């Protein structure tokens, strides 16, 4: 999920009034416990049952973002293929398409919206995260800096942090992540968990500082222990350090999410101790990836390509997926993945 900005901030803060008085001590601030926060989220989703608007979309996407709930992702992006005859619906469709990495389609919607007279600031707020995800962070940094200077706060700082990270300006990004955290005034754990997750993955995967990355990922889980992606990334770091038992236990706690990467990693961890179980888990990962790819191929192309380069053992399939991913975004990671897939296929 790439959307971290003004709409994301406003939706996260919607959850604060439901947090009541039950709080749990977190490393920096006290927030609602993860269980209560997720129950609040489901309550809000239930209240909007039968509605068809962007607020409902974002609530479903939040559930997908933290719990790897791909049925929720499907609900939250259902508008991606709807008719969009006017500016509001074009913007909504562009956001839905961006959420499943259909970046070219999203930008096409924004171009049409611009021709119909859409507000340039609104267009930029939708376009900026798409261009960052496509590997063009440098082109949006100056406008985001101007926005942050004019209207500082959580939304502006978090959007700027993502842009700096995309441009590999890691110290600048870290400063803005902290500014976004400092600007928060809510009992909801969701924005804290997301910012620490984004900060941790930046340091661990882009900057190569796994120790700093692990610290931030653990902080994200202090706020929301159920956060599937944070557990997965921390388990990867633990595995590289040789903490295999801790990593396996962590993954087993979130396996019920059905995330294929969880199954794939468990299969790798069990390969030396229980070959039959490992094979079953890898088969489950393969089936789950293919099911998701059949519905939203671009949303899962990069992670599925990684799987087929590793435990999935299908270099040709990996190359197909890496090629589709690179066609949508020209990031260093996408380019590296394509090169590794091409090398594996040629071998």
Buried (B, 14 or more C-beta within 10 A) or exposed (E): BBBBBBBBBEBBBBBBEBBEEEBBEBEBBEBBBBEBBBEBBEEBBEEBEEEEEBEBBBBBBBBBBBBBBBEBBBBBBBBBEEEBEEBBBBBBBBBBBBBBBBBBBBBBBBBBBBEEEBEEEBBBBBBBBBBBBBBBBBBBBEBBBEBBEEEEBBBBBBBBBBBBBBBBBBEBBBBBBBBBBEBBEBBBBBBBBBBBBBBBBBBBBBBEBBEBBBBBBBBBBBBBBBBBBBBBBBBBBBBEEEBBEBBBEBBEBBBEBBBBBBBBBBBBBBBEEEEEBBBBBBEBBBEBBBEBBEEBBBBBBBBBBBBBBBBBEBBEBBBBBBBBBBBBBEBEBBBEBBEBBBEBBEE
